[in-house]
Amino acid sequence: MAAMLQRYRAGEREQVWNELMALGEKVRQEPYLTESIEVARETMYRAKENIQLLRDRLYQIGYRFAYPSEVFIPPGPEMPARIAYLEKCAGSLPISLRVWYEVVGSVNFIGTHPSWDPKVYADPLAVSYTHLPNPKPQTPNPLAITFSVELT
């Protein structure tokens, strides 16, 4: 297991993820947990670089983002508290999603291009953290989705 991150970096990405997936719930326990998080973190660093590159290229070709202020929002210092609060209320997030929020943050590529047929609907990348509960909200966000968790 100690070599998974090195194997991932060497190009065995699909094989490493398949092995992690095959572990099932064991992936959340040592000796697998630490390296699973490292592999997920490495994956998300790559995703972040590609998202920034794609965002820039989309702007260059005239893509019109529907929500320009939300195209890419890196995670802020409150993110660990938001994740902890969500997991306290709703249970553990998948490792990859948790690390996505920690490394990448929020991405919203919803939009269109002037040359596209307006009847054609694209399936853009959109993963937002604005819906994650904030245990200490600074200001209300009227666009945020509200979570309601009822424990019985």
NUDO-910148 format. One line per 3 residues: number of its first residue (from 1); their letters; for each residue z, y, x of N, C-alpha, C. Coordinates in steps of 0.1 Angstrom, whole numbers, always signed. Each point is the difference from the previous one (the first is absolute). Layout:
NUM	a	Z:Y:X:Z:Y:X:Z:Y:X ~ ...
This chain:
1	maa	+0:-12:+8:+0:+12:-8:+0:+13:+9 ~ +6:-1:+11:+1:+12:+9:-13:+6:+4 ~ -11:-8:-1:-13:+5:+4:-8:+5:-11
4	mlq	+5:+1:-12:-9:+4:-11:-5:+14:+1 ~ +8:+10:+5:-5:+13:+1:-10:+1:+11 ~ +2:-7:+11:-10:+0:+11:-13:-7:-5
7	ryr	+1:-10:-8:-12:-7:-5:-7:+10:-10 ~ +7:+7:-8:-6:+9:-9:-7:+11:+8 ~ +6:+5:+10:-6:+11:+8:-12:-6:+8
10	age	-1:-13:+2:-11:-6:+8:-11:-3:-10 ~ +1:+3:-13:-11:-2:-9:+2:-12:-10 ~ +11:-7:+1:+2:-11:-9:+7:+5:-13
13	req	-5:+11:-5:+7:+6:-12:+1:-8:-12 ~ -12:-6:-4:+0:-8:-12:+9:-12:+1 ~ -1:-7:+12:+8:-12:+2:+15:+3:+0
16	vwn	+4:+11:+6:+14:+4:+0:+5:+3:-14 ~ -8:+7:-8:+5:+3:-14:+0:-12:-8 ~ -9:-9:+2:+0:-13:-7:+13:-8:+3
19	elm	+4:+0:+12:+12:-7:+4:+12:+7:-6 ~ +0:+13:+0:+12:+7:-6:+0:-3:-15 ~ -11:+0:-7:+0:-3:-14:+4:-14:-3
22	alg	-3:-9:+9:+3:-14:-2:+15:-2:+1 ~ +7:+9:+6:+15:-1:+2:+7:+2:-13 ~ -6:+7:-10:+6:+3:-13:+12:+8:+2
25	ekv	+11:-3:-6:+13:+8:+0:+6:-1:+14 ~ -3:-10:+8:+6:-1:+14:-4:+12:+8 ~ -11:+7:-3:-5:+11:+7:+11:+12:+0
28	rqe	+9:-1:-9:+11:+10:-1:+12:-3:+7 ~ +0:-11:+8:+11:-5:+7:-3:-1:+15 ~ +10:+2:+9:-3:-3:+14:-1:-15:+2
31	pyl	-8:-4:+9:-6:+7:+11:-13:+7:-4 ~ -4:+0:-12:-13:+5:-4:+0:+15:-4 ~ +11:+5:-5:+0:+14:-6:-4:+11:+9
34	tes	+6:+0:+12:-3:+11:+9:-14:+0:+4 ~ -6:-11:+4:-14:+0:+4:-9:+3:-12 ~ +3:-5:-12:-8:+3:-12:-1:+15:-2
37	iev	+11:+7:+1:+1:+14:-1:-9:+7:+11 ~ +1:-5:+12:-8:+5:+11:-15:-1:-3 ~ -4:-12:-5:-14:-2:-3:-4:+9:-11
40	are	+8:+1:-10:-3:+9:-12:-1:+15:+5 ~ +9:+4:+9:-1:+13:+5:-13:+3:+8 ~ -3:-10:+9:-13:+2:+7:-12:+1:-9
43	tmy	+0:-8:-11:-10:+0:-10:-1:+14:-6 ~ +11:+5:-4:+0:+13:-7:-3:+12:+10 ~ +3:-2:+12:-5:+11:+10:-15:+0:+0
46	rak	-6:-12:+0:-15:-1:+0:-5:+5:-13 ~ +6:-3:-11:-4:+5:-13:+1:+16:-1 ~ +11:+5:+6:+1:+15:+0:-11:+6:+8
49	eni	-3:-5:+11:-11:+6:+8:-13:-1:-7 ~ -3:-11:-7:-12:-2:-7:-1:+9:-12 ~ +11:+2:-7:+1:+9:-12:-3:+14:+5
52	qll	+6:+5:+11:-3:+13:+5:-15:+2:+3 ~ -6:-10:+7:-14:+0:+3:-8:+1:-12 ~ +3:-9:-10:-8:+0:-12:+1:+13:-8
55	rdr	+12:+5:-1:+2:+13:-6:-9:+11:+6 ~ +0:+1:+13:-8:+10:+7:-15:-2:-3 ~ -4:-13:+1:-14:-3:-3:-4:+3:-14
58	lyq	+9:-2:-9:-3:+3:-14:-2:+15:-2 ~ +9:+8:+6:-1:+14:-1:-14:+5:+6 ~ -4:-6:+11:-12:+3:+7:-12:-2:-9
61	igy	+0:-11:-8:-12:-2:-8:+1:+6:-14 ~ +10:+9:-2:+0:+7:-13:+8:-7:-11 ~ +7:-10:+3:+8:-7:-10:+10:+10:-6
64	rfa	+2:+0:-13:+9:+9:-7:+12:-8:-5 ~ +11:+2:+7:+12:-6:-3:+6:+6:-13 ~ +4:-8:-9:+5:+5:-13:+14:+7:+2
67	yps	+7:-5:+10:+14:+6:+3:+1:+3:+15 ~ -7:+11:+4:+0:+3:+14:+13:+1:+7 ~ +10:+4:-6:+13:+1:+6:+7:-13:+2
70	evf	-5:-11:-6:+6:-13:+0:-9:-10:+8 ~ -10:+4:+6:-9:-9:+7:+7:-8:+10 ~ +8:+6:+9:+8:-8:+9:+13:+8:+2
73	ipp	+11:-6:-3:+14:+6:+2:+8:-10:+8 ~ +2:+3:+13:+9:-9:+8:+14:+0:-6 ~ +7:-11:+3:+14:-1:-5:+9:+10:+6
76	gpe	+9:+6:-9:+9:+10:+5:+13:-7:+4 ~ +10:+8:+4:+13:-5:+5:+8:-7:-11 ~ -3:+3:-13:+7:-6:-11:-5:-14:-3
79	mpa	-11:-5:+6:-5:-12:-4:+9:-12:+1 ~ +8:-2:+11:+9:-11:+1:+10:+0:-12 ~ +5:+11:-4:+9:+1:-11:-7:-4:-13
82	ria	-12:+5:-2:-7:-4:-12:-3:-15:-1 ~ -4:-6:+11:-2:-14:+0:+13:-8:-2 ~ +10:+4:+6:+13:-6:-2:+5:+0:-14
85	yle	-2:+12:-6:+4:+2:-14:-8:-9:-9 ~ -13:+0:+2:-9:-8:-8:+4:-15:+1 ~ +2:-5:+12:+4:-14:+2:+13:-3:-6
88	kca	+9:+10:+0:+13:-3:-6:-1:-1:-15 ~ -9:+7:-6:-2:+0:-15:-9:-12:-4 ~ -11:-3:+8:-10:-9:-5:-2:-12:+9
91	gsl	+7:-1:+11:-2:-12:+9:-9:+3:+12 ~ -1:-9:+8:-7:+2:+13:-15:+2:-3 ~ -6:+10:+8:-14:+2:+0:-7:-10:+9
94	pis	-12:-4:-2:-7:-8:+10:+0:+8:+13 ~ +1:-8:+11:+1:+6:+13:-11:+10:+3 ~ -12:-4:-3:-12:+8:+2:+0:+13:-7
97	lrv	+5:+0:-13:+1:+12:-8:+11:+9:+6 ~ +11:-6:+3:+11:+8:+5:-5:+8:+13 ~ -6:-8:+9:-5:+6:+13:-11:+10:-3
100	wye	-8:-3:-10:-11:+10:-4:+7:+14:-3 ~ +10:+0:-8:+7:+12:-4:+6:+6:+13 ~ +6:-7:+9:+6:+5:+12:-10:+6:+10
103	vvg	-11:-6:+1:-10:+4:+10:-11:+9:-5 ~ -6:-5:-11:-12:+8:-5:+4:+11:-10 ~ +8:-4:-10:+4:+10:-9:-8:-1:-13
106	svn	-7:+10:-3:-7:+1:-13:-15:+3:+3 ~ -9:-6:-8:-14:+2:+2:-6:+0:-14 ~ -9:+10:-3:-6:+1:-13:-15:+4:+3
109	fig	-9:-10:-1:-14:+3:+3:-8:+1:-13 ~ +7:+2:-12:-7:+2:-12:-9:+12:+1 ~ -12:-2:-4:-9:+12:+0:-15:-5:-3
112	thp	-9:+9:+4:-14:-3:-2:-9:+7:+10 ~ -12:-4:+0:-10:+7:+9:-11:+6:-9 ~ -5:+12:+4:-10:+7:-9:-13:-9:-3
115	swd	-3:-9:+9:-12:-8:-2:+2:-12:-8 ~ +13:-3:-4:+2:-12:-8:-3:+2:-14 ~ -4:-10:-7:-1:+0:-14:+13:+2:-7
118	pkv	+2:+10:-8:+14:+3:-6:+5:-12:-9 ~ -9:-9:-4:+4:-11:-8:+5:-11:+8 ~ -1:+0:+13:+4:-10:+9:+14:+3:+4
121	yad	+9:-10:-1:+14:+1:+3:+3:-7:+14 ~ +5:+8:+9:+3:-6:+13:+14:-6:-1 ~ +3:-9:+9:+14:-6:+1:+6:+4:+13
124	pla	+6:+13:+0:+5:+5:+12:+14:-5:+4 ~ +3:+2:+13:+13:-3:+5:+10:+10:-5 ~ +11:-4:-6:+10:+9:-5:+13:-7:+0
127	vsy	+9:+3:+10:+14:-5:+1:+9:+12:+2 ~ +8:+2:-10:+8:+12:+0:+15:-3:+1 ~ +7:+8:+7:+15:-1:+1:+7:+10:-9
130	thl	-8:+9:-7:+7:+10:-8:+7:-6:-12 ~ -3:-13:-3:+7:-7:-11:+13:-7:+5 ~ +2:-1:+13:+12:-6:+4:+12:+9:-3
133	pnp	+10:-6:-5:+12:+8:-4:+6:+6:+13 ~ +5:+12:-2:+7:+8:+11:+14:+1:-4 ~ +9:-6:+7:+14:+0:-4:+6:+14:+0
136	kpq	-6:+9:+8:+4:+14:+0:-12:+9:-2 ~ -5:+1:-12:-12:+8:-2:+3:+15:+3 ~ -10:+6:+7:+2:+15:+3:-5:+8:-12
139	tpn	-12:-3:-4:-6:+7:-12:-7:-10:-8 ~ +0:+1:-13:-7:-9:-9:-15:+0:+3 ~ -6:-11:-1:-15:-1:+2:-5:-4:-14
142	pla	-7:+9:-7:-5:-3:-13:-11:-11:+0 ~ -6:-2:+12:-11:-10:+0:+5:-14:+4 ~ +13:-1:+4:+5:-13:+5:+2:-9:-12
145	itf	-2:-13:+2:+3:-10:-9:+15:-3:+1 ~ +7:-1:-11:+14:-2:+0:+3:-15:-2 ~ +9:-5:+9:+4:-14:-1:+13:+0:-9
148	sve	+0:-10:-9:+12:-3:-8:+4:-14:+2 ~ +12:-2:+6:+4:-13:+3:+13:-3:-8 ~ +0:-11:-8:+11:-3:-8:+5:-14:+5
151	lt	+13:+0:+4:+6:-12:+5:+9:-5:-11 ~ -1:-13:-3:+8:-6:-11:+9:-10:+6
